[in-house]
Amino acid sequence: MANKKIISCVLGIMCLALTFCICVQMKTVKQYSTKIGQNYDQKNLRAEVLRYKERYEHLLKEIDNLDKTLEGKIEEATDQNTDLEDARNQIKEGNKLIGLTEVTGPGAIIRVADSNIESSKVLDPSLLVVHDLDIFAIINELKNAGAEAISVNEQRIVSTSAIECGGNIITVNGEKIGSPFVIKAIGLPENFANLRRTGGYLEKMEEAGIQVKFEKSNKLTIPKYTGILNYKYAQSVK
């Protein structure tokens, strides 16, 4: 009788141990399967993003080639024709003014980046992050200082440019960009130096903990706007 009790206890313990091992194994397999699934999804997502990026870059190259071809055809058509030459120059000047051509010249570069201060050490952590309103303010000050062309992380600023904030990411012309933000402006460098004035917006950003770097440049290159300028409501007055 005693032997039966001992055997029953041993069998019970073995069953419990076996059940525990099965549960642990099932949990491990589930976690591993979930991790594999997540990694697979991430790989697929990265591959899809790379495909779209390659397609986008390919389309940009095609547009550049078409622009060059068009420019060549225009030069052929305007050769030895003064009236057409004047019209071509007017188109070039107009494209430069609205941001549809790459431009170069003297100016300044302003780099702003999120603060290195730990968010737990301040009452309002949002002050440590560069927002869309900060970019707006800097662009407005550059325009007031006579900037003829402006870009933010190689995105050309034109009349229809939209700048939106989404956490620590800012969208410019529909493209998502993150810190650090490199703002380039072509114009008289001495005028832009006023942005570093005491009590100015850049100084206030620095006081809040934002990283700010300002430098003049004798030669900057600002890319052209690659989007589509579409005016739905503004009509020419006849």
N, C-alpha and C positions, 0 to 999 in steps of 0.2 A: 504493500500500500504506500509506504514511504517512497519507494522507488518510483512509483507512478506519479506521485506529487512532484518529485524532483524533475522527472522527465517532462511533465506538463509545464513546470516553471521555466525550464531551459528552452522548451519549444516556444513558449510565450515570449520570452526575451528575444529569441532568434527572430520571431515574426515581427516584433516591434522594431528590431534593428534593421531587418530587411525592408520594412515599410518606410522607415526613416531614410534609408539609403535610396530607395526608389523615388521618394519625394525630392530629396536633394538633387538626384540625377535629373529628374524632370524639370526642376527649376533651373538647373544649369543649362540644360539643352534649350529651354525656352529663352533664357537670357542670351545664349549664344546665337540662336536663330534670329532673335530680334536685332542683335548687333550686326549680324550678317546682312539682314534685310535693310537696316539703316545705312550700312556701308555701301550696299548695292545701289540704294536710292541716291545716295550722295554722289557715287561715281557716275550714275546715269545723268544726274543733274549737272555735274561738272562737264560731262561730255557734251550735253545739250547746249550749255552756255558757250563752250568753246566752238561748237558748230555755228551757232548764231554769230559769235564774234568774228569768225573767219568769213562768214557770208557777208557780214557788215563791212569788214575791211575790204573784201573783194569788190563790193558795190562802190565803196569810196574810190578805189583805184579806177574802176570803170568810169565813174563820174569825172575824175581828174583827166583821164584819157580823152573823154568826150569834150571836156572844156578845152583841152589843148588842140584837138581837132577842129573845134568850132573857131578857136582863135586863129588857127592857120587859115581857115576858109575866109574868115573876115578880113585878114590881112591881104589875101589874094584878091578879094573883091574890092578892097579899098585902095589897092595899089594904083597910083597915077590918077586917083579921083579925089580931089580936094574936099568935096562935099561929104563923101562917104568917110573920109579920114577924120573930118571934124565930128561926124556922128559917132564914129568908133571911139574917139577920145572922150566924148561926152558920156558914152556908156561905161567906159573904164572908170571915169571919175565918179559916176553915180554908183557903180558897184563898190568902189573903195569907200564911199561915204556910208553906204548901208551895210557894209561888212561882208560883202560877197567875194572879196579878194584878200589874199594874204598880204600883210603890210609889214614894213620894217622901219625902224627909226629909234631915236633916243627916248628914254623914259625912265620908269622905275618899276621895281619888283617888290611886292609886299607879300610876305609869308606869314600866315597866321595858323596856329595849331592849338588843339585842346590843351588845357593845363596839365602839368605833371603832378599837381597837388592831389592828394588822396581826397576823394569825395566825402569821407567820414570826418574830415577835419574842418569842413565848412557847413554853414547853416543851409545854404542853397547850392547844391551840386550843379544845377543847370547853368550857373554863372561860370563854371569851368569849361563849358563846351561852346564852340563856335556855332552860332545859329545863322539862319538865313538873313535875319535882320542886321547882323553884323556885316555880312557880305554886302547887303544893300547899302548900308551906311558908308562903307569904304568906297564902293562904286560911285555913289553920289558925290562924295568928297573929291574923288578923282575927276569926275565930270566937271565939278565946279572949278577945279584947278586947270581945266583946259585939256583933259585927255581926249585924244582923237580916235583911239582904239583901245579896247579893254578886253581881257580874257580872264577866265577863272579856270584853273587847271586845264588849260588849252581849249576851253569852250568860249568861243567868241560871243561877246555880249552885243546884242542888236536890240532894236526897238521892241521886238516881240519876245525877247528872252524872258523865260519864267524861272524864278529862283524859289524853290520850296524846301522846307525843312521837314525831315523825318527822323527824329532821334539824333544820332550822331552822324547821319548821312544827309547831304544836301543835294538836291536835284537841280541841275542847270541845263536848260535846253533839252530836258527829258533824260539827261545822262546823270547817273548817280555818282557822286564824288564824295570822298571823305577827307578827314584831316591828315596831313596839313593841306591848307588851301593856298595856292600860289596865284596871286593876282598880278597880272602884268598890265601896264598902261604906257602908251606911246604919247609923248608930249614933251614939254619943256621940263627937264628934271628939277630945275630950281623951284618951279611952281609946286611940284609934288612934295618937295621937302617940307612944305608947310603942314603936311599931314602929321608930322612929328611934333607939332607945336604943343606947348604946355597947355593942358586942359583939353586937348583934342581927343578925338574918338579912339585913336590908336593907344594913346596914353591911358585912357580909361579902361581899355581892354587889358592892358598890361597890369594895371592896378588890381583888376579882378582875377588875375592869375593866368590869363591867356598869353601864349607865347607869340611874340610879334617880332618880325625882322624886316627892316626897310633898307633898300639899297638902290642907288642910282645906276643907270646903265647907259652907255653910249650907243649901244645898238641892241634892240630887241626885235624879235620876230613874233608876230601875233597871227595865228591861223585864221582862215576865212570861216564864215558861218556855213556849216554843211547841211543845215536843215532847209525847209521850204518856207519862204516868206509868202504867206497867204493872207491877203486882206479881203475879208468878206463884206465889211460894212463901209470902209473908206472908199469913196468913189471920186475920181477926178472931176473937177469942176470944168464944164465946157464953156 
